[in-house]
Amino acid sequence: MSKESSTVRFPARNVSKNSQSEPNENEFEASSNQIHFPPPRTPLNSIADPAQLQKELHELDFDSQPKFEAIRSGRYSLSDRKLEAPDRAGNGGLSYGTPRVSGRGGKAHSEPNSAQSTPARNGSRASIGGAICTGSKAPQYNGGRAGSCSRISREISVVNSEVLTQVPHFELAEDSSFWTDHNVQVLIRIRPLSNIERASQGHGGCLKQESAKTLVWHGHPETRFTFDHIACETISQEKLFEVAGLPMVENCLSGYNSCMFAYGQTGSGKTYTMMGRGEQVEEQLKYSCKCSFLEIYNEQITDLLEPSSTNLQLREDLKKGVYVENLTEYNVRDVNDVVKLLLQGASNRKMAATHMNSESSRSHSVFTCIIESRWEKDSMTHFRFARLNLVDLAGSERQKSSGAEGDRLKEAANINKSLSTLGLVIMSLVDLAHGKHRHVPYRDSRLTFLLQDSLGGNSKTTIIANVSPSICSANETLSTLKFAQRAKLIQNNAKVNEDASGDITALQQQIQQLKGQLSFLMKHHNISWSSSSGVPSIEEPRFNELPEEYNDSLEDKMPTENLKLPSVRNKKMKCMDTILVGALRREKMADNAVQKLVAEIEDMNRLVCQSEEDAGQTKMMLKFREEKIKRLELLTDGMLSAEKYLMEENKALLEEIQLLQARFESNPELTRYAVENCRLLEQLKLYQKFYEHGERETLLAEVSELRNQLLDILQGKLPFSTENENQVGKHFLNSDTIKELEDCRNMNSKLISQAASGSVRDSFSKDTEEFRQSDKYSMVETLSMGSDSGDETASYSQEECCRDMYISSNKDKIEIQSEVKHERRFLKSGDLHKENKCIMEISEDIERKALQAKLDKWLRTWRRSDYSIATFKRISYYSCLTRNRLK
Ligand SMILES: Nc1ncnc2c1ncn2[C@@H]1O[C@H](COP(=O)(O)OP(=O)(O)OP(=O)(O)O)[C@@H](O)[C@H]1O
C-alpha cells in the first residue's frame, strides 16, 4: 500500500491503552503487510455514564453473541427452538457461516446494461471498502481508543434464542440486475432488539414486517410501508453484502460512480452495516485502486488516515468534480490493504456515548475507493474509472432523544444541520424528478456538497435506511422510513466513465499499418507514386506476375477463346492496370480523408473539452458571485468586519482574474474559428487541385477508360472477327444486335468528341427534357437521342425495346429518372462555372465513386444476365451522364 505521491510511514501506533486489556487482539501488527497507525485522537467525552451501560452490554454481548451468530450462519433454522449452549471461548461448535469474501461464490450477476464490453473480471471485489464485508471473526483490532474498533467487530448480541424464534424471517430477494439497473436504491435494514431494549420494553416493537416488501409501523396512525428490499433482523451481514453490496462493487468496476449511504438514528446499526466485521482476505485486486477516508465533524473535514490534517477544504474541478484538497489517497494492492485503511480510519473517528448508543459516531464518514481499469481490445486501449463512496452518516435522531448536552449538543446541531440539508436536497431532487424547477441546496452543507454526484448526479446510489424496532425509537423509525420513501424517488443519471482517447491512437495505428501494407504491395508490383499528381503509376503490365487466383477469376469470367489471343490479353492487362491505378489512387485519397477526419475529430474533442472548461468556469464565476453576495450580506448584518470583507474580496477577485485569464486564453470560440479556417483552407486547396493539378482531367480519363473497357469486354465476349463470329457469336446474336453494339460504340465516341466541344450539353438538355416526358415504353428511344444520331435504334425494334425495358426493373427506372432530374437541375443552373461549383459542393469524389460503383454493378449484372441491349444502353447513357457531370 502506498500513499499517493509520497511514501508515508505512519508513526507507531499507541497501543498502550488497549494492549493491556486486549494484548493479543491486534492482528494488524502481526500481519505481513504492516501498517503503522497514527496516534489516535483523544476520545470525546461521554455524555451519559457509559461505563455502566457498556459493562452491561459487554456482559450481555458475550453471552449471546455466539447464539446469534449461529443463527445468522444458518446453522439453526428459525424453527429450532433449542440452541446449543454457547461456548464462552467462542468456538463451542459454532460455525460462522462463510467467512471469506471471495468473489461471488459462483453466483451469476448480470453486467450493467451499458457495460457489456467490460472485460472479464476476476479477483476479489467483494471486500472493497470492507463495506458490509462480512466475516466470521471480528478483526480483533483495537486501536488506540478503547471501543472504536471493537465496535466494528461487535454485534448487538443481545438476542437470545427464545426471542429469535419469534422474529419472522423473510428472505432478501437476490436479483443483482435490479441493483445494477436502477440508479437509486433504497433498502431498509431492521436491527434486532438489544437486551436492554427487551428488558425495558418486552418483546413488542414499533415495527412488524408483514412480507418481504412490506412492514407496518405500529403507531398513530398505523402506517404500512412498501419497499423493494427489506432486510429483516435475521438477515446476515454476508447475505446483505451479496444482495446489495456486490452489485455496487460491480457497478464501480464497470465504470459507474457508486455510493452507499447508511442513514438512520443513532444506534440503529449504520456503522455495523457499513463496516461489517472486517477480516483479512487473500485475493488480489485486479484493478488499480486508491482509497481515502475522511470525516465531516462540526462541518469540518478531517483526514481519517492522516488525523493531523484537519479543516480540509472542498474544491471543485472540471475533471475531478468536487474533491477534498490535500486529502491523502493510498494506493492499495489487495483487500487487506483496504480493510486496514478502513479500520485505521475508523479508529480515528469521533465517537462518544449517548443515551442511545454507547459508541455513537458523532461525525459523517466517507470512505472512498477510486477504481481504475484498463484493458486492450481490438488494439484499442479502454480506460474506465469510478468512485465508490461508502458513507456512514451520523445519527439522524432529534437532539433531545440522544440526551446531548454541551459539546455533544453543538455536535448534534451540526449533525442535524447537515442531515436536514441532506433531507432538503433529497426533497428538491424529488421535486426535480417530478418536473418542478428547484434549486438544490448542495452547497448548504459540506456533506451534500461533497456527495452531490451521488445525489441526483452521475452515480448509482444505494441508501440503506437502518431502523430499530424498539418502541422507544418509534418516532425516529417513522421519520427514517419516510426519509427512505422520499429518497426512492430521486433520479440519478449514472454513466460509465470511460476514456476513449485510446481510440484515436488506435485509428492512427491502423492507418500506419495500412500504409505499410500499401507500400509493400507497391514494392512487389512495381508501382510508384507519381510525385507530381500523387497518382500511382504502374511501370509495366506483367500479366504473368499476377496472383494465380486473379488469373483464375479472370478466366472464369472471360471466354477462353479470347484469353488465347495475346492482343486481347494485353488489352485486358492494360485495363486491369488502369483499374488498379484508379483503385490505388482512390485508396490514397481515402487515406488522406481518414487522416483529415482524425485531425478533425481531435479538433472537435479539443473544442468539446474547451467548451466544458468554459462551462465550468462560468459555474465558478457564478459561485464567486454567490459568495460575494453572502459576504455582502454578512457585512451588512455586521457579522463580518470591513477589513476582513475587503481581504476576502481581494482574494476572491484575484481568483476571478485568474479564471478570466484562463478563460480568455482557451476560448472555445477562437478554437472553433481556427478549426473552421483550417477546414476552409483545406477545401480551397482541394478545389485548386481539382482544377490546376489536372484532377478533373484524371477523373474524365478514368471514366472514359472505364467505358472503353466496358466496350472492350463486350467485344471480348462477343468478338467481331469473322472466325469467332462464325464459331461463337452466332450462338448469341443476330446481326441486329451486332449492329446495335457498333452503334453504341459510335455513340460513345461521338459523345466524347461532343463533350470535348461542349455541344453535348445542349443535346443532353433536350434529351433529359424528353426523357422526363416520356413513358417507360419510349425510354429506349429517349436514351438513344443522347447519341445525336437519328437512326441508331433503327435496327432495334420498338417491340424489343419495350420488352427489354420491361425486363429492367422498376428500381432501375426510378434510379434513372432521379439521375435525370438531378441532371436537369444542373442544366438549369446556367453557366458551366456554376455547374462545376455545384458539382463540387456535393462532393465530386464521393459522387464519382458512387457512379463508378454503379457502372461496375451494371457491368457485373450484364455479365451475369443474358445479353440485353437495353442494359447496355443504360450503361452508355449513364456514362454520358457521368461524363457530363464531371465536366
Ligand atoms: N443487524 C445487527 N445485528 C446485530 N447487531 C447489530 C445490528 N445492527 C446494529 N447492531 C449493534 O447495535 C449497536 C449499535 O450499532 P451502530 O454503532 O452500528 O449504530 P449506528 O447507527 O452507527 O449509531 P451512531 O449513529 O450512534 O454511530 C452496535 O453494538 C452493533 O453491533
The ligand as a MOL file (V3000), in Angstrom:
LIG
                    3D

  0  0  0     0  0            999 V3000
M  V30 BEGIN CTAB
M  V30 COUNTS 31 33 0 0 0
M  V30 BEGIN ATOM
M  V30 1 N -28.0410 -6.0610 12.3440 0
M  V30 2 C -27.4120 -6.0970 13.5130 0
M  V30 3 N -27.1450 -7.2760 14.0820 0
M  V30 4 C -26.5050 -7.3300 15.2430 0
M  V30 5 N -26.0800 -6.2550 15.9220 0
M  V30 6 C -26.3240 -5.0410 15.4210 0
M  V30 7 C -27.0100 -4.8970 14.1880 0
M  V30 8 N -27.1040 -3.5770 13.8960 0
M  V30 9 C -26.5220 -2.9410 14.9280 0
M  V30 10 N -26.0500 -3.7970 15.8290 0
M  V30 11 C -25.3780 -3.4470 17.0850 0
M  V30 12 O -26.0190 -2.2860 17.5870 0
M  V30 13 C -25.1130 -1.3960 18.1560 0
M  V30 14 C -25.2350 -0.0140 17.5300 0
M  V30 15 O -24.9070 -0.1090 16.1730 0
M  V30 16 P -24.0680 1.0060 15.3930 0
M  V30 17 O -22.9750 1.5450 16.2430 0
M  V30 18 O -23.7140 0.4390 14.0990 0
M  V30 19 O -25.1540 2.1150 15.2540 0
M  V30 20 P -25.0480 3.4910 14.4550 0
M  V30 21 O -26.2990 3.6490 13.7220 0
M  V30 22 O -23.7910 3.5450 13.6800 0
M  V30 23 O -25.0050 4.5410 15.6320 0
M  V30 24 P -24.3890 6.0220 15.6360 0
M  V30 25 O -25.1470 6.8430 14.6840 0
M  V30 26 O -24.5920 6.4480 17.0400 0
M  V30 27 O -22.9650 5.8480 15.2730 0
M  V30 28 C -23.7440 -1.9810 17.9580 0
M  V30 29 O -23.3450 -2.6140 19.1300 0
M  V30 30 C -23.9390 -3.0120 16.8850 0
M  V30 31 O -23.0340 -4.0850 16.9900 0
M  V30 END ATOM
M  V30 BEGIN BOND
M  V30 1 1 1 2
M  V30 2 1 2 3
M  V30 3 2 2 7
M  V30 4 2 3 4
M  V30 5 1 4 5
M  V30 6 2 5 6
M  V30 7 1 6 7
M  V30 8 1 6 10
M  V30 9 1 7 8
M  V30 10 2 8 9
M  V30 11 1 9 10
M  V30 12 1 10 11
M  V30 13 1 11 12
M  V30 14 1 11 30
M  V30 15 1 12 13
M  V30 16 1 13 14
M  V30 17 1 13 28
M  V30 18 1 14 15
M  V30 19 1 15 16
M  V30 20 2 16 17
M  V30 21 1 16 18
M  V30 22 1 16 19
M  V30 23 1 19 20
M  V30 24 2 20 21
M  V30 25 1 20 22
M  V30 26 1 20 23
M  V30 27 1 23 24
M  V30 28 2 24 25
M  V30 29 1 24 26
M  V30 30 1 24 27
M  V30 31 1 28 29
M  V30 32 1 28 30
M  V30 33 1 30 31
M  V30 END BOND
M  V30 END CTAB
M  END
